[in-house]
Amino acid sequence: MHRKNVVNLQRLAENSASDIEFEHRSAIQKMVDASPSRRKLLRTLGIASAVVGGAIAIDKPAQAQSGYTDVDILNFALNLEYLEAEFYTIATTGKTISQVNLTVSGSGVAGATQGGALVPMTGALRNIALEIASDERTHVTLLQSTILSLGGSAIAKPAINLNALGFGFGSTNDFLTLARIFEDIGVTAYGGAAPLITSKTVLGYAARILATEAYHASNIRLQIAQNNIATSALDGADHIPPPSGKEYFPLDANAITEVRTPGQVLYLAFGSANASSGGFFPGGVNGLFNTSSATAATSDTGTTTDDDAISASPNPVPHTATGYPMTTITWNAPAASAIEIHVGSPTGALFVSGGNAGSAPTGPWVMQGLTLYLQDVSGGKALTAANTLGTVVLQVS
């Protein structure tokens, strides 16, 4: 297999630790100075005292080299929360989220919601649906306020077509079938986005939203099983519940949730590959992450980290007294014909390129928190988050 190592990374080994630390402190300080709400940004990120003291306790390489921010990631999630909130609110009240006074304005292209109808529900199912509807509307508000606190601009609700699949509101069985799809996708979307988040505070809230979506998903999946509702798989990462499947909980071989990248989530939402609109979002979504991946998600077998695509061994990497430590990177991306691995972001310094499977040793430039991105470059695909097949975060012991 052909591959080439690129010398761009050699400068990492040549820089002293103090030089690197100074560069990152300067980058953070410039970001803070440029913020339209400097004090709020410092307070939100929890780095005010760190900047003054000169010790930045964040994932520095990812922060410095990433082509996106936590605001971009939260805005991607906000697109999905708009969709879920709209679905549950219309199904339980017959009204849209704007009609119940939820804020839907913001940056990007705003759009109306079409489709959907009040679904007659009684007893426990109605109470469950009402509670989930309230949760999803609250998630919209939480994400909007968090984005604002980070100095960003929350996106507007894009155009939504709730009739994209042709069902969801004709009966309680229809409702549960579509609810199961939304909830299982939501769990995997937050799981896939988590490694991209740099702020521990933001990550903490994202983890708690993920847990809430998992509670929702488990309840809906149990309703599917108890009511003997037939379902079908969405992609290779989907585990359908009984009676059509065997698993009450959609977990991988390590008994953890599956993950989908933003591009793989949009693959399902748009209903096609390499698309920027369609399906539930006829005008596309707002924000940086707006294109579907070339292929659907596949299941995580649990043999390596980050959806089986890329791993490091050893990881954590033992620290050496003479310089930065080294490790070996292994990748396996059967859906791609050509890959590149970049440092810090999808467009960061190139580490290695080659075929869809292989391994390569790093140089002596491994640092705590350094993130490597496995990119699908088959047929000249762009170095974007939508074409990220997996990531691995390097740790130093």
N, C-alpha and C positions, 0 to 999 in steps of 0.2 A: 504494500500500500504506500502510495506517495504521500508525503507530508513534509512541510517545511517549517522550521522554527524561525521566528522573526526576532531580530536583535533589538527591536524597540524596547523590550523589557530590560535590557542590560543596564539601562540607566537606573533602574530600581536598585540593583545590587551595588552600583557605584555611589549612590547617595548615602550619606550617613543617616542614622536614625534621627539625629537632631535636625538635619536639613529637611527631612520629610515631614517631621512634626511641625516645623516652622511653616512650611508651605501650606499644610492643612489648616493651621491656625489662621494664616492670612486669608485663605479662601473662605473660611467661616466668617471671619471678621468682615470681609467685603460683602458677603451675603447679608449679614446683619445690618451693616451700614446702608445697604441699598433697599432694605425692606421698607415699605410704606408705613408699617406699624412696628417700628424697631423694638419698642419695649414689649409689646405683645408677643412678637416672635421669640424674643429671648426667654420670656416666661414660659411660653408654650413648649419650646424645645428643651427647656430645663438646662440651658448652657450659659446663663448669664455669669455665674460665678466661675465657670470653667474658662470662659473667654478671658476674664480678668486675671485668673490665676495661671492661664497658659496651658491647661491640661484638658483637651477636648475628649470627652468620653463618648464617642459615637463611632459608627462604622465608617472610618475615614475614606478608604479607597472608593467605596460605593458612593459616598456622598460627593466626593470630588470629581469622579469620572462619569457618573450616571447621566444618561441623556434625558432623564425624567425625574420628577420629584414625588414626594409623598402626596402632594396635592393632586398630581396627575393620577396616581393610583386610587385615591379616594374618589376622584371624579368618575373614574371608570366604574367603581362600585356604586356610585350614585345613579348612574344609568340603570343598573340592574334593580336597585331599590325602588326607583320610580316605577319600573315595570311591575314588580311584585306588589307594591302598595296600590297601584292602579287596579291590578287584577283582583285582589282581595276586597278592596273597598267597593268596587262596582258589583262584585258577586254578592256582597253582604248588605249593601245599602242601595244599589242601583244608581249611585252617584260617583262622579270622578273625584280624584283627590283635590282638584282645584275647587270643586263644588262644596267640599267640606273644609275649605279655607286653608289648605296646605299650600305653602309657597312652591311654585313651579317655575319661576322666572330665574334667569341667570345668564351666564355667558354661553355662547354657541347658538345654535339654531333651535328655537322653541317650536313645538308642534302639538297638534291636538291628538286626542285619543279616540280611536274608532273601535267599534265592536264591544262585546261584553254586554251582560245583562244581569239583573238580579236573579239569583238562584234560590228558589224556595228551600230552606233548610230548617230543621227543627232539632230540639234536644241538644245532646252533647256536640254534635257536628256543628250546629250553628254557633254555639259558644266557642268552640275551637276556632272556627273561621273568623269570628269577630275579634278574638284575642290576637290571632296572627295579623289580621288587618291593622289593628292598632299598633302592634309591634313594628310592622313594616313602615307605617307612616312615621313612627318615632325614629326609625333608622334614617329615613330621609332627612328629618330635621337635625338629627345628631351629626350626620355627615356634612350637611350644609354648614352648621355652626363650627365644626372642627376645621373644615377647609378655610373658613373665614378667620379662625384663630391662628392659622398658619400663614396668614397674609395672602391667601389665594382667593380666587373667585369661583364660587360653586356654579356648576353648569345648569342650564335650563333643562326642563324635561323635554326630551326629543319627541317627535311624533311616534305614537305607539299604535300598533294594530293587534288587539287582543284576539282577533279571529284568525290569526296567522295559520294555525293548525286546523281550523275548521271545527274545533270543539272546545269545551270548557265551561259552557253556560247552559247547555240543554237539559242537564239533570245533575243530581248530586254525584253520580258516577263520573260524568264528564268533568265536573269541577275538581274532584279528587285526582283524576288522571292528570289534568294540567297542573294542579297544585304540586303533585309529586315531582313533575318535571322541573318546575321552577325551584322547588326547595333543594332537590339533589344538585342541581346546577349551582345554586347559590353557595352551598357548602364547599363544593370543589373550587369555585371561583375565589372565595376568600382564602382557601388553602393554597391555591396557586399564586395568589398575589402576595401572600405573607412574606416570602423571601425577598421581595423587591422593596419592602418598607425599611427605611433607615432609622426613623425615630422609634425608640422603645415605647414611648407614650402612645403614639399612633398604633404601633403594633399591638399593644395591650388592648386597646379598644377594638381593633379589628379581630383579635382573637375572641373577644367576648361576643361580638356580633356573629362570628362564625359559630360559636357554641349555641347561640340563640337559634340560628338557622338550622343547626343540627337537631335541636329539640323539636323545631317545627317539622323537619323532614321525618324524624322518627315517628311522630304522631300521625302524620299523613300516611306514611308507609304502612303503619299498623291499621289505619282505616281501610287502605287498599286491600290488605290481606283479609281483614275481618269481613269485608263486604264482597269478597271474591271478585274483584275487578281485574280484568285482563289488562296487562300493560306490555309494552315492547321496549327494547333497549334503544337508547339514543346514539351511542357510540361504544367504543371498546372500553371506556372507563365507567360505563353505566352498569349497575347491578340492580336488576329489577326485583321487586318484592314478590312474595307469593300472592296469587296462585300461579302466575306466569313464571316466576323465578323461585329460588330457594332461600334467598338471603333477606332476612328482616333488616339487616344493617349493611349498607353498601361500603364494605371495607376491603382493603387490599390484603395481600398475603401476610403483612405485618400487623393486621388488625388496626390499621389507621385509615383515615378517609382518603379517597382518591383525590387528585388535584387536576385542574385544568388551567392552562395559561389563558391570559386575556384573549388571545387569538382563537384558542380552542372553544372558549365560551361563546365568542361571536360567531364561530362556525355553526354552532347550534342556533343561536339567536337569529342570524341572518338566513340560515338554511342553505348556505353554499360556501365554497372555498374561495379564498382571496377576494372577498367581497367587502364593500364598504356600506352596504345597506341591504334591506330586504327582511322578510319574515316579520318578526315582532317590532322591528325598527325600520319602517319603510323609507325613512329619510336618513338613516344612519344614526349613530350615537354621537354624543358630544365629547370632546376631550382628545387627548393624545392617542389613547389606545382605541382605534376605530376601524381596524381591518381584521377580517377573519383569517385564520391560518389556512395553510394549503391542505392540511389533512386533519381528520378528526382525532380526538384524544384516544389514547390506548391505556389499558390498565397498568397500574404500578404493581410489578411482581414482588417488590419488597427486597430485591437483591442488592440494590445500591441506593444512593441518595438521589433526591430531586428527580422524581418520576422516571427512574431507571436510565436516564439519559447520560448523566455525567457524574463521576465520583472521584474522590481523591484518596490515595492510600500511601502512607498513613495520614489520618486526619482525626484528631489533632496531630500536628507535626511537631516532633520534639525540637525544642530550641537548641541551637548550637552556640558555643561560646565564641566562635571565630567569625560568625556572620549570620545572615538570614538562612533559615532552613530550607530544605528541598522536599518535594513529594512527587508522586507520579499521578498524572491525571488519566483516567480511563473514560471512554465514551462509547455509547451504543445507541445509534439512532437509525433503526432499520427503515423508517419511512423516508429518510433523506438519501440523496445520492452523493451529496457533498456537504461538508461542514466546515465551520471555522469556530475557534474558541477565542473569545475576547475577554480582556481583563477590565473589570470595573463597570462595564455597561455593554450593551449589544454593539456599540460602535467604538469601544475602548481599544487599547493596544492589542494587536493580534498576537496570540500565543502560538497557535498551531492551526494548520488547515489540512484537509485530507478527505478520506472516504468516511463512510458512515459508522465505522467501528475502528477502535484502535486505542493506543495509549502513548503517552509521552512524558518524560521527566521535566519538571520545572527547573529553572535555574535557581541560584541562591537568593531569590527575591520574595519568597513567601512571607507574608505579614498577616497578623491577626485580623480577621474579618475581610480579607481580600476575596472578592467574589468573581468567579469565572462564569462566562455565559457561552453556552453551546448554541450556535446559530445554524439554522438550515439555510444554506446558500445554493441549494439545487437550482439549476437553471438561471442563476444570477439573481436570486431573491435578495431583497434589501435587508440591511442590518437593522431590523426594527424589532420591537418587543413582540410583535405578532409572530415573528419567525424564531423566537427563542424556544428551543426544545427542552432546556433545563439549565439549572444553575447549581453551583456548589460553592459554599462559603468555607474558606480555609481557616482553620483554627491553629493556634500555636500554643503548645503546652509548656 
